[in-house]
Amino acid sequence: MAGADTLELDNGMQLRLLSALEILQARREAGELACDERERALCSNACLLSRALMSGDRPMFDSGRAVLAGLTVAEIVSLSARWREFDRRENPALSLSETELENVKKN
């Protein structure tokens, strides 16, 4: 069963929320993988998923490079979009007004 910091996927895997440090590490790894700016978004998503995509208590991939080798572009895009939606829902933006933030907390 998924906890508050994980999102259960239909295939039995989970997406987990990441710490700020993990996100910075994913960005740095993506910078090393991407040869040019056009590749940056895909590499960033792959590196994020390497940290967020879990099977039980184990990561599915050990690096962004492994995600790029193991998943299709469509799978990477879809999974990273689901992760971002989950992250936004669980960690509302600091730019929300106090009233908006209270409404998010209630829901």
Residue, then its C-alpha position, 0 to 999 in steps of 0.5 A: m500500500a502506498g503511503a503519503d509520500t508514494l503514489e501506487l501505479d497500476n503495474g505495482m510500482q510506485l512513484r515516491l516524492l523526492s527531497a530537494l537534494e535528490i532533485l538537485q542531484a537529478r539535475r546535475e546528472a541530467g546536465e552530464l547526460a545531455c549533449d545539447e539543450r534539446e536533450r535536457a528535458l528528456c534527460s532530466n525526466a529520466c534522472l528524476l525517474s531513476r530516483a522516484l520509480m520504485s518496486g517495493d522499497r528498491p529503485m527500479f533503475d540505478s541511474g538516468r542512463a539506465v532509465l533512458a536505456g530501459l524505457t521509451v520516450a513516451e513512458i518517460v514522458s508519461l511517468s514524469a508527468r504523473w510524478r509532477e502532478f503527484d508532487r504538486r498535489e502533495n507539495p503545493a507551490l509557495s506562491l499560493s495565497e494563504t487562503e489557497l494554501e488552506n483550501v489545498k490542505k483541506n482537500 
